[in-house]
Amino acid sequence: MNAENPTGISRSVARRTRRDEALRRANVLLEVTRRCASLTDLNSVLAELVHLTSRELDCERGTLFLNDPKTGELYSRVAEGNLTREIRILNSSGIAGHVFRSGESVRSDNPYDDPRFNQSVDDRTGFVTRNVICVPLYAASGEIIGVIQSLNRRDGAFTDTDLDLLQDITNQACTILQSMQYLEEIERIRGKEMAFLELVSDINSEFDLSRLLQRAVSETTKMLGAERATIFLHDTATGTLFSRVSTGGDISEIRFPANIGIAGAVFTAGQTMNIPHAYADLRFNPAFDRQTGFFTRSILCVPIINKENRAIGVAQVLNKKGGSFSDEDEQRLKAFTAQIAIALENSKLFDDVQRIKNYNESMLQSMSNGVLTLDANNIIVTSNAAGARIWAASETELIGKPLADMLGENGQWVLDQLEHTRASQESSFYPDTTLSVGAQEKSVNITFMPLRAADDKSLGSMLMFEDISSEKRMKSTMSRYMDPVIAAKMLENDGLDLLGGVSAEATIMFTDVRGFTAITEESGAQGTVQFLNQYFTMMVDCITREGGMLDKFIGDAIMACFGLPVAQGDDPDRAVRAAITMIQELWEWNIVRKAQGLKTVDMGIGLNTDNVVSGNIGSPKRMDYTVIGDGVNLASRLESACKAYSARILASESTVSKLRGTYRLRDIDLVVVKGKTQPVRVFEILDFHDTQSFPNLMDVVNHFGEAMVDYRGGKFDRAIQRFERCLQLNPSDSLSQTYIDRCQALLASPPTEAWDGVWVMKSK
């Protein structure tokens, strides 16, 4: 080569330049392979590739996006300190989305003029993009798994050579990237499985049913991304499905028949239901939503199957966040319930055993009779509280002692009878016997009973004592003439004076028989007394079952208190439950009376909660324990108001506001009762009704509530329309007709003063 041949020199230089470029590119690709192969996680590989491409292309910024097929997004990860932040964009957005969708590399020297460029990112961050190159990431199978892009070459515009180099680098690293994705997904699945197994193990170690249900519900809600979850277990004894829910600091129980609703259908059929649109499914009952204000969008309900392939309950989740429940959600819930089915069954069994144990112990401790259990050697094993009280000893002074050492001189017959009881395995009863245990001599009724195990093996004996001392006989006599609780208090305090003058909150109940005059005319004197005895027996049983105190009979009326002389904590609920039961049992009695050709009976009940004064009222020769106060008078007025409102149970706002349970009721008026100046909000309680006695009850209640809003707002025409809708749903709803008549009267003679919806009663 000489000076006369410059073309040969330039070709030689070009070849050398191409060799150098090829060598550099080969070194870069080898470096990519070497560096990426030494890394152990996807985040590190992503960061290393971005670093290498940005260095080789001498650009300001680089980003590598991978596709997430589950969400249809491209994602990249950015390290910020010790944390890694994930950036996500739709895989159809911007130049990156175009390259991913089309599979074509892009070089854009004027991105702001390129319609594929998404300028909003620059607007949000303040970054200025001058030029862009972006290439797809191809897996060995030919599938595009992501894109890599570089922004702003420092010494000018990107070239096709840069584009080729970027494509070569990504091709070189794509297999490693895909492998790292697989490893990350495997690790994620493994992590979820380990967490799942740890959770199941943790749950399976729980024996307390309430805590187990709460934990399972919490984890199910979290696992499926739902708004609510409930686990219902089947109670074979009652044929119901039940669950435990936390309300404040208490645990309450929900129960319903095992064939009712979606949960009942799933339990009965043993088949999963996945309902994406609850209100479009005829099996869904929206009544609960109307009562609670919750809106159910989607439902997933699966049966809980035990190892015998028998359904023991159902798991139900509501409202998948972001959409409907998928097949994957269904499988995960099935897997979860299958894993915890044994724990649920064991916990329920443990709960049943514990409940029976607590019930037996509670029953034993609450008995007024003393109970001693003895082993085969007549050693005292247990004593209830009454047994210790009867013999004036602590339980520890009795337990573990030979009964022979505790009996008096005349107690040998007790030991002989115990021996006979064990031999014959038969109980025996000895009334009105004088017996000494320790230093105490008592008149008792004593029962000897054998104790046997499930395999009929003898466990020992049991002695039951009933103290029939003069105090007990007096209490029994007095209880016939006054409330047993009051009689007990009087005997405990050894006098009347200690009972009086107490101010406390109580719920007062007044009841009255409707049409009593007609019954007395038909029945005569003897028949009237017989009627009242049957009626009062039935009503007083309803009151005492709920812990209420009968105050007095007033002719055919009853006055009762809940919360006196001892508050129960939920006395308004007890009063409401008693009132509901009274109506229901009265209706059952009416069926019997009608079959006997007798007149049927109706009644009204008024309830009010207030501070009242309780105590002994009368003279030193004749006292009566009762309650007085405005709260008592209001309860009486509400009972009378039942006639005007065609109601059977009316309760004041003060009672309704203190209820803990959920009841079907409606706000029926703001009324000023006789003798009062301030209006009282009055509610009608409707829980004694069924679908025959009050069809479409909740729909009527809802329309009635809307009508009352119009009525109190002075929109009487609109109120009439809504009340008429109530009558269409239930033609026998007399209260709606009463309000139609009232609205028509107000339209004919509008109120002269500002209308506030308050109605003034003229009579008691």
Residue pairs with C-beta under 8 A, 6 or more apart in sequence:
1 8
1 9
1 12
21 161
25 165
25 168
28 52
28 56
28 165
28 169
29 168
29 169
29 172
31 52
32 49
32 52
32 169
32 172
32 173
33 172
33 173
33 176
35 48
35 52
36 45
36 48
36 49
36 173
36 176
36 177
37 176
39 45
39 48
39 180
41 180
41 183
41 184
42 77
42 177
42 180
42 181
42 183
42 184
43 77
43 79
43 84
45 173
45 176
45 177
45 180
46 64
46 66
46 76
46 77
46 177
47 77
47 79
49 64
49 148
49 169
49 170
49 173
49 177
50 62
50 63
50 64
50 148
51 62
52 169
53 59
53 62
53 148
53 150
53 166
53 169
54 60
54 61
54 62
54 150
56 165
56 169
57 133
57 150
57 153
57 158
57 162
57 165
57 166
58 153
58 154
58 155
59 150
59 151
59 152
59 153
59 154
59 158
60 151
60 152
60 154
61 127
61 150
61 151
61 152
62 148
62 149
62 150
62 151
63 76
63 87
63 96
63 148
63 149
63 151
64 76
64 137
64 146
64 147
64 148
65 74
65 75
65 76
65 89
65 96
65 100
65 146
65 147
65 148
65 149
66 74
66 75
66 76
66 137
66 145
66 146
66 177
66 181
67 73
67 74
67 91
67 100
67 144
67 145
67 146
68 74
68 75
68 88
71 88
72 90
72 91
72 92
73 88
73 89
73 90
73 91
74 88
74 89
74 90
74 91
74 93
74 96
74 97
74 100
74 146
74 147
75 86
75 87
75 88
75 89
76 86
76 87
77 84
77 85
77 86
77 87
78 84
78 85
78 86
78 87
79 85
89 96
89 97
89 118
90 97
91 97
91 100
91 101
92 98
92 100
92 101
93 118
94 116
94 117
94 118
94 121
95 106
95 108
95 111
95 114
95 116
95 117
95 118
95 132
95 134
95 149
96 134
96 147
96 149
98 104
98 106
98 116
99 105
99 106
99 134
99 135
99 136
99 147
99 149
100 136
100 144
100 146
100 147
103 136
103 138
103 144
104 136
105 133
105 134
105 135
105 136
105 163
105 166
105 167
106 116
106 132
106 133
106 134
106 135
107 131
107 132
107 133
107 158
107 160
107 162
107 163
108 114
108 116
108 117
108 131
108 132
108 133
109 131
109 157
109 158
110 131
111 117
111 119
111 129
111 130
111 131
111 132
112 119
112 129
117 129
117 132
121 127
122 128
122 129
129 151
129 152
130 151
130 152
131 151
131 152
131 153
131 157
131 158
132 149
132 150
132 151
132 158
133 149
133 150
133 158
133 162
133 163
133 166
134 147
134 148
134 149
134 150
135 147
135 148
135 149
135 163
135 166
135 167
135 170
136 144
136 146
136 147
136 170
137 144
137 145
137 146
137 147
137 148
137 170
137 174
137 177
138 144
138 145
138 170
138 171
138 174
139 145
139 174
139 175
139 178
140 174
140 175
140 178
145 174
145 177
145 178
145 181
146 177
148 166
148 169
148 170
150 158
150 162
150 166
153 162
196 335
196 336
196 339
199 219
200 336
200 339
200 340
202 215
203 212
203 215
203 216
203 219
203 340
203 343
204 339
204 340
204 342
204 343
206 212
206 215
206 343
206 347
207 346
207 347
207 350
208 347
208 350
208 351
209 244
209 347
209 348
209 350
209 351
210 244
210 251
210 351
212 340
212 343
212 344
212 347
213 231
213 233
213 243
213 244
213 344
214 244
214 246
216 231
216 315
216 340
216 344
217 229
217 230
217 231
218 229
219 336
220 226
220 229
220 231
220 315
220 317
220 333
220 336
221 227
221 228
221 229
221 317
223 332
223 333
223 336
224 300
224 317
224 320
224 325
224 329
224 332
224 333
225 320
225 321
225 322
226 300
226 317
226 318
226 319
226 320
226 321
226 325
227 318
227 319
227 321
228 294
228 317
228 318
228 319
229 315
229 316
229 317
229 318
230 243
230 245
230 254
230 263
230 315
230 316
230 317
231 243
231 304
231 313
231 314
231 315
231 316
231 344
232 241
232 242
232 243
232 263
232 267
232 313
232 314
232 315
232 316
233 241
233 242
233 243
233 304
233 312
233 313
233 344
233 348
234 240
234 241
234 258
234 267
234 311
234 312
234 313
235 241
235 242
235 255
238 255
239 257
239 258
240 255
240 256
240 257
240 258
241 255
241 256
241 257
241 258
241 263
241 264
241 267
241 313
241 314
242 253
242 254
242 255
243 253
243 254
244 251
244 252
244 253
244 254
245 251
245 252
245 253
245 254
246 252
256 264
257 264
258 264
258 267
258 268
259 265
259 267
259 268
261 283
261 285
262 273
262 275
262 283
262 284
262 299
262 301
262 316
263 301
263 314
263 316
265 273
265 283
266 272
266 273
266 301
266 302
266 303
266 314
266 316
267 303
267 311
267 313
267 314
270 303
270 305
270 311
271 303
272 300
272 301
272 302
272 303
272 330
272 334
273 283
273 299
273 300
273 301
274 299
274 300
274 324
274 325
274 330
275 281
275 283
275 284
275 298
275 299
275 300
275 301
276 298
276 324
276 325
277 297
277 298
277 324
278 284
278 286
278 296
278 297
278 298
278 299
279 286
279 296
284 296
284 299
286 296
287 698
288 294
289 295
289 296
290 698
290 702
291 662
291 698
296 318
296 319
297 318
297 319
297 320
298 318
298 319
298 320
298 323
298 324
298 325
299 316
299 317
299 318
299 325
300 316
300 317
300 320
300 325
300 329
300 330
300 333
301 314
301 315
301 316
301 317
302 314
302 315
302 330
302 333
302 334
302 337
303 311
303 313
303 314
303 337
304 311
304 312
304 313
304 314
304 315
304 337
304 338
304 341
304 344
305 311
305 312
305 337
305 338
305 341
306 312
306 341
306 342
306 345
307 341
307 342
312 341
312 344
312 345
312 348
313 344
315 333
315 336
315 337
317 325
317 333
320 329
364 371
364 384
365 384
365 385
365 386
367 384
367 386
368 386
368 466
368 467
369 386
369 464
369 465
369 466
369 467
370 383
370 384
370 386
370 387
370 388
370 389
370 390
370 391
370 444
370 464
370 465
370 466
370 467
371 382
371 383
371 384
371 386
371 387
371 462
371 463
371 464
371 465
372 380
372 382
372 383
372 387
372 398
372 403
372 462
372 463
372 465
373 380
373 381
373 382
373 383
373 451
373 460
373 461
373 462
373 463
374 380
374 381
374 403
374 418
374 460
374 461
374 462
374 463
375 381
375 459
375 460
376 422
376 458
376 460
377 402
378 402
378 403
378 404
378 415
378 418
378 461
379 400
379 401
379 402
379 403
380 398
380 399
380 400
380 401
380 402
380 403
380 406
381 399
381 460
382 399
383 395
383 398
383 399
385 395
387 395
387 398
387 465
388 394
388 395
388 397
388 398
390 440
390 442
390 444
390 465
390 467
391 398
391 406
391 437
391 438
391 440
391 442
392 438
392 439
392 440
393 437
393 438
393 440
397 438
398 406
403 414
403 415
403 418
404 411
404 415
406 437
406 438
407 414
407 415
407 435
407 436
407 437
408 435
408 436
408 437
408 441
409 436
410 434
410 436
411 435
411 436
411 437
414 435
414 446
414 463
417 428
417 430
417 448
418 448
418 461
418 463
420 428
421 427
421 428
421 448
421 449
421 450
421 461
422 450
422 458
422 460
422 461
424 450
425 450
425 452
425 458
426 450
427 447
427 448
427 449
427 450
428 447
428 448
429 445
429 446
429 447
429 448
430 445
430 446
430 447
430 448
431 445
432 443
432 444
432 445
432 468
433 443
433 444
433 445
433 446
434 441
434 442
434 443
434 444
435 441
435 442
435 444
435 446
435 465
436 442
442 465
442 467
442 469
443 467
443 468
443 469
444 465
444 466
444 467
444 468
445 465
445 466
445 468
446 463
446 464
446 465
446 466
447 463
447 464
448 461
448 462
448 463
449 461
449 462
449 463
449 464
450 458
450 461
450 462
451 458
451 459
451 460
451 461
451 462
452 458
452 459
453 459
471 491
474 491
475 484
475 487
475 488
475 491
478 487
478 490
478 491
479 487
482 625
483 549
483 550
483 551
483 625
485 549
485 565
485 566
486 499
486 549
486 565
486 625
489 499
489 565
490 496
490 499
493 499
496 616
496 623
497 616
499 565
499 615
499 616
499 625
500 614
500 615
500 616
500 617
500 625
501 613
501 615
502 564
502 565
502 613
502 614
502 615
503 611
503 612
503 613
503 614
504 563
504 564
504 567
504 611
504 612
504 614
505 563
505 567
505 571
505 609
505 610
505 611
505 612
506 561
506 562
506 563
506 564
506 567
506 571
506 609
506 610
506 612
506 614
506 627
506 631
507 561
507 562
507 563
507 571
507 572
507 574
507 575
507 607
507 608
507 609
507 655
508 559
508 560
508 561
508 607
508 608
508 609
508 610
508 612
508 627
508 631
508 632
508 634
508 635
509 543
509 548
509 558
509 559
509 560
509 561
509 562
509 575
509 578
509 579
509 605
509 606
509 607
509 635
510 557
510 558
510 559
510 605
510 606
510 635
510 636
510 638
510 639
511 539
511 557
511 558
511 560
511 582
511 603
511 604
511 605
511 606
511 639
512 556
512 557
512 603
512 604
512 639
512 640
513 519
513 535
513 556
513 557
513 601
513 602
513 603
514 601
514 602
514 603
514 604
514 643
515 599
515 601
515 602
516 555
516 556
518 599
519 528
519 531
519 599
519 601
520 528
522 599
523 530
523 531
532 556
534 589
535 556
535 589
535 601
536 553
536 558
538 582
538 585
538 586
538 589
539 558
539 582
539 586
540 550
540 558
542 578
542 581
542 582
542 585
543 549
543 550
543 558
543 560
543 578
543 582
544 550
545 578
545 581
546 562
546 574
546 575
546 577
546 578
546 581
547 562
547 568
547 571
547 574
548 560
548 561
548 562
548 574
548 575
548 578
549 560
549 561
549 562
549 564
549 565
550 558
550 559
550 560
551 559
551 560
551 561
551 625
551 626
551 627
552 558
552 559
552 624
552 626
553 559
557 639
559 632
559 636
560 578
561 612
561 614
561 627
562 568
562 571
562 572
562 574
562 575
562 578
563 571
564 612
564 614
564 627
565 614
568 574
570 660
571 609
572 607
572 609
572 655
572 656
572 658
572 659
572 660
573 659
573 660
573 661
575 607
575 609
575 655
576 607
576 649
576 651
576 655
576 659
576 661
576 663
576 685
576 687
577 661
579 605
579 607
579 649
579 685
580 649
580 685
580 687
580 688
582 603
582 605
583 603
583 605
583 648
583 649
583 688
584 688
586 601
586 602
586 603
587 688
589 601
590 600
590 601
593 599
593 600
593 601
594 600
602 648
603 648
604 639
604 640
604 642
604 643
604 647
604 648
604 649
604 650
605 639
605 642
605 648
605 649
605 650
606 634
606 635
606 636
606 637
606 638
606 639
606 640
606 641
606 642
606 650
606 651
607 635
607 638
607 649
607 650
607 651
607 652
607 655
607 685
608 631
608 632
608 634
608 635
608 638
608 651
608 652
608 654
608 655
609 631
609 652
609 654
609 655
609 658
610 629
610 630
610 631
610 632
610 634
610 654
611 629
611 631
612 627
612 628
612 629
612 631
612 632
613 627
613 628
613 629
614 625
614 626
614 627
615 625
615 626
616 623
616 624
616 625
617 623
617 624
617 625
617 626
617 628
618 624
633 675
634 652
634 673
634 676
634 680
635 652
637 673
637 674
637 675
637 676
637 761
637 764
638 650
638 651
638 652
638 673
638 682
639 650
640 763
640 764
641 647
641 650
641 671
641 673
641 682
641 761
642 648
642 649
642 650
644 738
644 761
645 668
645 669
645 682
645 684
645 735
645 738
646 734
646 735
646 738
647 668
647 684
647 735
648 688
649 684
649 685
649 686
649 688
650 668
650 682
650 683
650 684
650 685
651 665
651 682
651 683
651 684
651 685
652 680
652 681
652 682
652 683
653 680
653 681
653 682
653 683
656 665
656 683
663 685
663 686
663 687
664 685
664 686
664 687
664 689
664 697
664 698
664 701
665 683
665 684
665 685
665 686
665 687
665 701
666 683
666 684
666 686
666 701
666 704
666 705
667 681
667 682
667 683
667 705
667 708
668 682
668 683
668 684
668 704
668 708
668 735
669 681
669 682
669 759
670 679
670 680
670 681
670 682
670 712
670 756
670 757
670 758
670 759
671 679
671 680
671 682
671 758
671 759
671 760
671 761
672 678
672 679
672 680
672 758
672 759
672 760
672 761
673 680
673 761
673 764
674 761
674 762
674 763
674 764
675 764
679 758
684 735
686 694
686 697
686 701
689 697
691 697
694 700
694 730
694 732
694 733
695 729
695 730
696 729
696 730
697 730
699 729
700 726
700 729
700 730
700 733
700 736
703 722
703 723
703 725
703 726
703 729
704 722
704 723
704 726
704 735
704 736
706 722
707 719
707 722
707 723
707 725
707 726
707 736
707 739
708 719
710 716
710 718
710 719
710 722
711 719
711 739
711 743
711 757
712 756
712 757
713 757
714 751
714 755
716 743
716 744
716 746
716 747
717 743
717 747
719 739
719 743
720 740
720 743
720 744
723 736
723 737
723 739
723 740
723 743
724 736
724 740
726 733
726 736
727 733
727 736
727 737
727 740
730 736
742 759
